[in-house]
Amino acid sequence: MDRIKLVAGLGNVGAQYAQTRHNAGFEAVDELAGVLGVEITKEKFGAVFRATEFEDKKLILLKPQQFMNRSGRSIAAMANFYKIDISQILVVTDDMAIEPGMLRLRQSGSAGGHNGLSDIIAHLGTNKFARLRIGIGRSRYPDSKDYVLGRPGQDERELLNQAIAKAVEAIKLWIVKGASEVMNKYNVKNGSSEEK
């Protein structure tokens, strides 16, 4: 029997954060749920989730309902409860180091200054989980908080929508074929820093 896969989108809860750059992970997972014909409405471990299938693969779509910097507890609790292997976890999040509209998947790596990823690494006790980063571009100002919590303008929004659509296809490919296929097809070749 195939192992269960966990796809977790990161974001902040509440209407004031909807459509902000920092919620790209939420948007991608919501879009995937729509494609699969399910709603992410069940509640457990401080998150909303839905167990479903894609191409005969079992998966859980998850959105932590804590703030971004507390995303790890829900993901770790869900993984422990369903006995999900670290290799079967994919976290979907925004990334300022990648240009808007671009994607990058890594099978492991540092948090890269992302508070959500830092918390997940702390709770899982490892950085050996896959993460799909959706580019939102870099802030022009020293304090990036207002930038990531802001809503993009129309042109940037169109790029972000394109990236979210590509992210859905990338997640589907990851579910069926694995990380290497996604990296070969979707990773940007330049325009962002490499993770070690």
Beta strands, then each sheet from edge to edge (+ up, - down):
strand 1: 5-9
strand 2: 42-44
strand 3: 47-54
strand 4: 57-64
strand 5: 89-95
strand 6: 103-106
strand 7: 130-135
sheet 1: 2+ 3- 4+ 1+ 5+ 7+ 6-
end
